[in-house]
Amino acid sequence: MARVPYLRREDADESLKPLYDRLETERKVPTANIFLALTNAPTQLDAFLTYANSLRAADLSPRLRELAILTVGYATRSAYEVAHHQSHGLKAGLTEEQLAAVADFESSDLFDETEKAVMRLAEESTVRVDVSEETWRAAADHLTDKQMVELSLSIAWYNSGVRIMGLLGIDLEDNYPDPFANS
């Protein structure tokens, strides 16, 4: 249960109308609970959206970005993160079979060397914070320095996201299945 109210457009002050317009233009409709909770801090939500958008506009391939995000979600057991990013993964070219294999990517033959290296980096950074030189090199051998920085920022950003969701007790919307319901 959320620890702060979800502020919907009809419940918010008229001064927040531009922020709701932005949410509805840039994000899924209906507005996700994470954003409805963050409207309690509108200045930070506005910056949050700008930063998140900058990560989506990076040179790093959307496919690799989504694999990293989903790996963060599985490593932290964030049902919210995994559920919301499965559709992004599909849009980025992942198959349903690959989405189902992300949690056990190391033993899967559905991912290539680069994808596994990116997922290993995301998992190790999430679980241990510091990553080994071996893990870093495995990913860096396939990506440019710019892409490695973008990947690092994405992994760190989504780690902060799952922690925000956990702190605020963000509820998974009813129209999203809980990926951990049977585990």
Secondary structure as UniProt FT lines:
FT   HELIX           9..11
FT   HELIX           14..16
FT   HELIX           17..26
FT   HELIX           33..38
FT   TURN            39..40
FT   HELIX           42..56
FT   HELIX           62..76
FT   HELIX           79..91
FT   TURN            92..93
FT   HELIX           96..101
FT   HELIX           102..107
FT   HELIX           113..128
FT   HELIX           133..140
FT   TURN            141..142
FT   HELIX           145..168
FT   TURN            174..175
FT   TURN            179..182
//
